Amino acid sequence: MAGSKGSALGRRGPTQEGGTPVGDKTEKATPKRRRDERKKGNVLLVQDIIAVATLIGSVMAIRLLFPIYVERLREMFTYCYSFIGKVGEGIPIETYLGEIVVQGVVVLAQTAGLMLCVTMLMAVVATFAQTKLLVTGELLKPKFNRISPAQGIKRLFSLRSIVEALKGILKISILLYFIYTSVQDLVLVASNYLYTGLPDACRNLLEAIFFMMLKVCMAFTALAGFDFLYQWWDHERKMKMSKQEIKEEYKQTEGDPQVKSRIKEIQRKMAQGRMMQQVPAADVVIRNPTHYAIALRYRQGEDSAPVVLAMGQDELAMRIVRKAEECGIPTIENVPLAHALYENAAVDQEIPPDLYGPVAEVLVYVYKLANKLPAV
């Protein structure tokens, strides 16, 4: 970045955890970074989605289970009324109080218990759907920065806190608006209830409450959708990495490039050393005057085709030629064949079949020079 050190520091913005300036984090998070953050429990989890899921589950449960609730409550009232005559006969109410309490607990479990189960199920499903079945205890570990007054004040005036406050105000406004409009509609038809039976009036009132809650659910669902988009953007922003962090991660996973380069250099030298040790066992070295050299061996009865013992380019080629000359191994200059062998053959492997003919001609020539042409 151009400019003096002081000006660079002056332009730095707020920092994230670890002290790295937010402005320096310009690269998308790597898969390893995402896996590591997931192990820590740092995943996208929108609480509003969980709240909306439980709200919708509760409203639908009330809608479907309401007849059961009415029946259980009716049975409970009938059961309680049955004791009125006994109490009038002089029997103390304390005699039946325990039995009434037990029956009340049973009815409560059958009504509120069903609602609680539905709510818990919807919350669990909404949570695991967002976290992809993540279960971790990292978030339960104590972190002292959470109780730091400075960090608390910083969080209080952060962008996230402002968004949460505006979101809370919007939720309350939506809820009050729907309650107001629903009550206003009921007031307009309230006089009709004077001429309506109690069951029909209750049914109509419950329908009005249900549709009001349905509107609230739809509005909160839309709000949760926008909140999801914002939190996804904020999560991705916080997950970004600096170029230096990516380099450090690469060093940790792939190793330091300088170290890897050094290891490759050592391996290359070791391979060259092994090749040079095999040159004395060659029958011929085919070379391009200065650029390529290929040492070949052919043992009748042992090799099904000529085998490449060593090959090299430039300096290594000259070393192979010098080694061959020291060992009295003939070297043949054949530019096209040297190019073809270098491009298509491999060390410790047989030559390609399409080069059998040219190599055989060279070997025959060499054998004739040495007066050791193999018998056919």
N, C-alpha and C positions, 0 to 999 in steps of 0.2 A: 504494500500500500504506500502510495507516495506521501511525502510530508515528513516532518520531524517526529521524534518519539513523543514529545509532549503533546503535539496536536493530535496524534493517533490516540493517545490515552484520553484526551479531552473529548473525543468523539464517541467513546465507548458508552453504550447504553446500559440497561440493567443486566444483571447476570442471573444465570440459572444455577441449579445445584452443582457444586464442583468449582464455581468461580469462573466458568467460561462465559464471556459476554454473549448475550443472545444474538447480537449482530454478527458474531463470528460463526454461528451455526447456520450454515447455508446449504448443507448437503442432506439429502434424505437419509433416514436411518437405515442401516444395513440389516440384513436378516439376523445376523448375530446379535446386534444391539437390541432388536425386537425380542429375540428369544431371551436374552438376559433380563430385559425389563419385565417380560412376562413372568419369569421366575420370581421376580421381586413383587409381583402383584400389580405392576403398573400397566394396566390395560384400560381400554376405553369402556367406561361404565357410566351410563347416563341414568341418574336416579329418577328423573322424571318419567322415563320409560317404565321403570318398575312401578312407580306410583300410578301411572295411567293403567297399567296392566291389572294391578290389584283393584283399582276403582271399577274398571269394566267388569272384572270377574265378580266383584261384589254386587254390582247393579244387576247383572244377568242372573246371579244366584238368587237374589231377592225376587226377581221376576219369576224364576222357575220354581223356587221353593216356597213361595208365599202361601200357596194352599196348605202345605204341610205345616207352616208356622201357625196359620189360623186354626188348623185342626188341633195341634198340640196345645195351644193356648186355651181353646175352648174346653178341651178335656181337663186342663189344669183348673180353670174356673169352676167347672162342674164338680170336680173333685173337692175343691175348697168349699163350695156351697153345701156339699153333703154333710159338712160338719156343723153347719149352722143349727140344725135341729138338735144335734147332740149337745151342743153348748147350751141351747135353750133348756134342755132337760136337766141342767145343773152340773154337767160333766165339765171339769176345768179344761180350758183350751190347751194348757200345758201338756195334757195327756196325748194330744195328737200333733203337737208342734214339731216334734222330731220327724214324724212321718211326713208331715207337710213339707218340711225343709228338704227331705230326701227327694220327694217327688218334684219339688221345684228345681233342684239341681239336675235331675234327669231331664226335665223339659228344657232347661237352659242348655244342657249339652246337646240335645237334639236340634235346637234352633240356632243358638249362637255358635255352637261347636261346628256345625256344618259350614256356616259363614266363615269361621276362622280357618277351617281346612282349605276352603276354596281360595281365600286370600293368601294363605301361606303358599299354596301350590302355584298360584299365578306369580307371586314374588320370586319363588325359586326358579320357575321356568324363564321368567324375564331376565333374571340375573345370569343364569348359565347360558342362555342364548347369546348374551352379549360377551361374556368372558370365555365362551367355548369350553365349558366344563372345567374352568380353572379353579383349583383349590390350593391355597397357599396360606401359610401362617406368617409370612413376612410382614404384612401390614399390622399384625398384632404385636410386633416387637416394639418396645418403647423407643421413641426418638426424642431426644432432649430439645431439638430445634422446634418441636411442636409447642413446647411450653415457654419458648423464648419470647419475652415481651416485644423485642424488636421485630422478630419474625411475625408475631401476631399482628402488630400494627401494619407491617408491610402487606400481609394478606388482607387486612381489613380494607385497605385502600387500593387493592389490586384491581385489575380489569375484571377478573373472575368474580370478585365480590360485588362489583357494580352491576355486572350482568345478572347475578343471582338476585340482587335486590330489585332490579327492574322486572325480572321474571316473576318474583313473588307478588309485586304490586299488580302486574298484569293478571296473574291468576285470581287474586282477590277481586279485581275489577270484573273479570269475566263471571265469576261465581255470583257476585252481587247483582250483576246485570240480569242473569238468567233467573235468579230468585225473584228479583223485582218484577220482571215481565211475567213470570209464572203466577205470582201472587196477584198481580194486576188482572190477569185473565180470569183467575178464580173469583176475584171480587165481583167481576161483571156478571158472573153466573151464580153467585152465592145465593141469591134469592130463590133460584130454582130448587135448591135443596129442601126448601120448606114443603115442597110438594113431591119429594122423592123419598122412597123407602131408605132406611138406614143402610142395608147391604148395597143397594145401588149407589147411594151417595158415597160410601166408603170406597167402592170400586172405582168410581169416577175420580175421586180425590187421589187414590193411589196411581191411577193411570196418568194423571197430570204430573204427579211427583216423578214417576218413572220417565216420562218424556223430558222433563226438566233435567234429570240426571243424565239422560242420553245426550242431550245437547251439551251439557258440561263435559261429558266424556269425549265427544267429538272435538270440542274446542281445545281441551287439554291434550288430545292426541296430536292435533296440528301444532300446538305449542311445543310438545315433546319432540316432534319431527324437526322443527327449527332448532331446538336446543341440541338435538343430536348432531346436526350439521355443524353448529358452532363448536361443540365440545370435540368433535372429530378434528376440526381445523386446529383447535387449540392443542389437542393431544399430538397431532402430527408436528406442530410447530415446536413443542417441547421435546419431541423425540429427535429433532434434527441434530446433526453432528457437524463439527468443524472439520476442515480438511486435515488438521493435525490429529484429531481423534480417529479419523479413518486410517491414517498412516499408522498410528499406534496399534489399532486393532489388527491391521494387516500384519504388522510385525509379530503380534501375539499368536495369530492363527497360522500364518504362512511362514513366519520367521523373518529375520532381518534380511533385506535384499543383499546387503554386502556380505553377510555370513553365507547366504545361499550361493552367491556368486563365487565366494572363496571355496566352498565345498565342491561346487561343480568344477572349478579349476583343478582342485586336487584329484577329483575323480577322473578328469580328462588326462591328467599327467600319469595317473596310475594305469589307465587304459593304454596310453601310448607306451608306457614302460613294458606292459605285457606284450604288446604288438612287437616291439623291438626285440624282445627275447625270442619271438617266434621266427624272426627273419632268417636266422641261420638254417632253419629247416625247410626253407623255400627252394623250389627248383628253378624259378625264374622271377625276375622283377620286370614288369612291364611299365614303362615310364613315358611321360610327356617330358621333353628335355628338362624343364625346370619346375613345372607346376604340379604334376601328379606322379605317384609311384604306387604300384600295386604288387605285392609279393604273393605268388601263387605256389601251391604245392599239389602234386598229383602222384599218388602211390597206387600203382596197379595192384588190384586185389584188395586194397584197403579203402580207396576212395572211389565212389561211383562217378564222381566228376571233380574237376579241379576245385580246390578250396582256397579261399582268400585268407592268408595268414596275417597280412598287415596292409594298410593303405593310408595314404596321407596326402596333404596338399602343401605346396610351397616349402616351408622350412622342414616340416615333418617328412615330406617327400624326399628332400635332399638327405635327411638323416637315414631314411630307409635305403637309399641308393648307396650311401657311404658304408653302411653296415653290410650290405650285400657285397660290395667290392672287397671289403675286409675279409669276408668269408668265402670269397671266390665264387660267388653266385652270379651267373650271367645276367646282365640287364639289357633289355631290348627296348629300343625306342619305337613306339607305335602310337601316334597321337590319337587316331580315332578309337582304337581299342582301349587305350588308357582312359579316355573320356567316358566311354561306354561302361567300363568296369567301375569307375569311380561313382558314376551316377546310378548304377543299377545293382551293384553287388554289395555285400556286407561282410565285415570281418567275422571269421570263424564260420562262414556259410559257403555253400557251394555256389559257383557262378550260375547266372541265369542260363536256361537251355539255349536261348537264341545266340549266346556267345560261345557255345561249345566249338563251333567250326573255327572261328578266328583264333581262339586260344589253343586249339589242337594244332593248328599250323605253326604257332609259335613254339609249342612244346616239341613238336617234331624237329623243328629247326635247331632248337637247343640240344636235343638228344643227339642229333647228327654231329653237331660241333663237338660234343663230349664223347662221341662214339659209344653211347649207351642207349641207343634206340631200343625200346622194349620189343620183345618178340610178339608177333601177332598169333 
